[in-house]
Amino acid sequence: MNDKAIEQQIQAKGLNAPRIKPDDIKANIVCEHYFTAGDGAHGAALAAGKDRSAYESSLDLLTFCVLVLRNGFTVTGESACASPENFDPEIGRRIARENAVAKVWPLMGYELRSKLAGGEA
């Protein structure tokens, strides 16, 4: 079940206490960046004056997503592919982003709970 389906269930049950919603998560993301571990290794190799071939090709199968949140905090998500034949950059980016977004939920939940405990919400 995805986040939107869960939100629909919550609304259908009339549960309207303060909560984090999918749109809140979306609005909290300022920008997103994608790269593979191979890209990172390549950049590090260039900075050190080395050849790109100096890293394992399997690093190209590990995709990262970095989300920058409104307050400047960064969250990462990863996606690894076991078989090079199955690697698809688009799928890797989507899975890495989903994994990064999953890390934003508890952060925003903690922030909301702190506000509720302080009587701010």
C-alpha positions, 0 to 999 in steps of 0.5 A: 500500500502506498502513502496516498492509499494510506492517506485516503484510508485515514480520511475515510475514517475521519481521523483528522488529528494533526499528522504528516501527509504525503503532500507535506513530505513533497512540500518539504523537499527542495531538490533532489540529486541522483548519482551512482557510486561509479559517478562518485568514484569517477569524481574522486578519481578526477580530483585525485588525478586518476583514470576513471577505470580505477574503480570497480564497474559494479559501483555503477549498479549502486544508485543514490538519491539525495533529498535536500529538505527545506531546513537544509538537512539532507537525506539519502536513499540507495538502490543496488542492483545484483545483476548488471543485466537488470540495471535500469537507471530510471528504476534505480533512481525511483527506488533510491528516491522512495527509500530516501522519502521513507527516511523523511517520514520519521523526521517530520513525524518527530518534528510534529510530535515535538510541536504537539508536546510543546503546544505549538501545533 
